[in-house]
Amino acid sequence: MLTAGDLTERITIQAETRTADGRGGFNTSWTDIATVWAKAWTVSSVEGVAGMQTSLKRIQKFGIRFRRVMKSGWRVKWKNQYFNITGIDPENYEWMYLTCEGVE
C-alpha cells in the first residue's frame, strides 16, 4: 500500500489525439492530460535480439493517486522516456497502479 511520502517522481499522462490530414488519413500526436506525483519501479527488463539489433523490453509500474478517468490506450512520460499503459489496477478510491511497457 502506498503512502503520500512514496510519491517522489513526476510523470505526465498523455492521450493520443488524431486529426484528419485531408487525404483520408490521420496525423497522430500526444496531448498532456495531467502531471502527477508517482512511485515508480521496474517489474521486469528483458533484452532481445531481432534483425541483428539488440532491444530492451522494459515493464514499469507506477503507483499514483486514484483518478476516475484513465485509459489503457494512453501513455506515461517519465524522465524523457515513454511507456504505453497496458494495465490499470485501482487498489481502492485512494490509489491505483499503472502497468506500462517501454516504447522504443
C-alpha positions as CSV (number, residue, x, y, z in Angstrom):
1,M,0.0,0.0,0.0
2,L,1.3,3.4,-0.9
3,T,1.6,6.5,1.3
4,A,1.9,10.1,0.2
5,G,5.6,10.0,1.1
6,D,6.2,7.3,-1.5
7,L,5.3,9.6,-4.4
8,T,8.7,11.0,-5.3
9,E,8.6,11.0,-9.2
10,R,6.8,13.4,-11.5
11,I,5.1,11.7,-14.5
12,T,2.9,13.1,-17.3
13,I,-0.1,11.1,-18.5
14,Q,-0.7,11.6,-22.2
15,A,-3.7,10.7,-24.5
16,E,-3.4,10.0,-28.2
17,T,-5.0,12.7,-30.5
18,R,-5.8,12.1,-34.2
19,T,-6.5,14.8,-36.7
20,A,-7.5,14.4,-40.3
21,D,-4.7,15.0,-42.7
22,G,-7.0,16.0,-45.6
23,R,-6.1,12.9,-47.7
24,G,-8.2,10.3,-45.9
25,G,-5.6,9.5,-43.2
26,F,-4.8,10.8,-39.8
27,N,-1.9,12.5,-38.0
28,T,-1.3,11.2,-34.6
29,S,0.0,13.4,-31.7
30,W,0.0,13.1,-27.9
31,T,-1.7,15.6,-25.6
32,D,-0.8,16.0,-21.9
33,I,-3.8,15.1,-19.7
34,A,-2.2,15.5,-16.3
35,T,1.2,15.7,-14.5
36,V,1.0,13.8,-11.2
37,W,3.3,12.5,-8.4
38,A,4.1,8.8,-8.6
39,K,6.1,6.0,-7.2
40,A,8.0,4.2,-10.0
41,W,9.6,0.7,-10.1
42,T,10.7,-1.7,-12.7
43,V,8.9,-5.0,-12.8
44,S,11.0,-6.7,-15.5
45,S,13.6,-5.9,-18.1
46,V,14.3,-8.3,-20.9
47,E,17.0,-7.9,-23.6
48,G,16.3,-9.5,-27.0
49,V,17.8,-9.6,-30.5
50,A,15.8,-9.0,-33.6
51,G,17.2,-8.4,-37.1
52,M,20.8,-8.2,-35.7
53,Q,19.8,-5.4,-33.4
54,T,19.6,-5.6,-29.6
55,S,16.4,-4.2,-28.0
56,L,15.3,-3.9,-24.4
57,K,11.7,-4.6,-23.3
58,R,11.0,-2.9,-20.0
59,I,7.9,-3.3,-17.9
60,Q,7.5,-0.4,-15.5
61,K,4.9,0.1,-12.8
62,F,3.7,3.5,-11.5
63,G,1.6,4.0,-8.3
64,I,-0.5,7.2,-8.3
65,R,-3.4,8.7,-6.5
66,F,-6.8,7.4,-7.8
67,R,-8.1,9.1,-11.0
68,R,-11.6,8.4,-12.3
69,V,-10.6,8.8,-15.9
70,M,-7.8,6.6,-17.0
71,K,-7.5,4.5,-20.3
72,S,-5.1,1.8,-21.3
73,G,-4.6,3.4,-24.7
74,W,-2.8,6.3,-23.0
75,R,0.9,6.6,-22.2
76,V,3.2,7.9,-19.5
77,K,6.1,10.2,-20.0
78,W,8.8,9.8,-17.3
79,K,12.4,11.1,-17.4
80,N,12.3,11.6,-21.2
81,Q,11.1,8.0,-21.7
82,Y,7.6,6.9,-22.9
83,F,5.6,3.9,-21.6
84,N,2.4,2.6,-23.1
85,I,-0.2,1.9,-20.4
86,T,-1.1,-1.8,-20.6
87,G,-2.9,-2.3,-17.3
88,I,-4.8,-0.2,-14.8
89,D,-5.3,-1.6,-11.3
90,P,-7.3,0.5,-8.9
91,E,-6.5,-0.6,-5.3
92,N,-9.3,1.5,-3.8
93,Y,-10.6,5.0,-4.3
94,E,-7.3,6.4,-3.0
95,W,-4.5,4.7,-5.0
96,M,-4.1,3.0,-8.4
97,Y,-1.3,1.2,-10.2
98,L,-0.4,1.6,-13.9
99,T,1.5,-1.3,-15.6
100,C,3.4,0.1,-18.6
101,E,5.6,-1.2,-21.4
102,G,8.5,0.9,-22.6
103,V,8.3,2.5,-26.1
104,E,11.4,2.4,-28.2
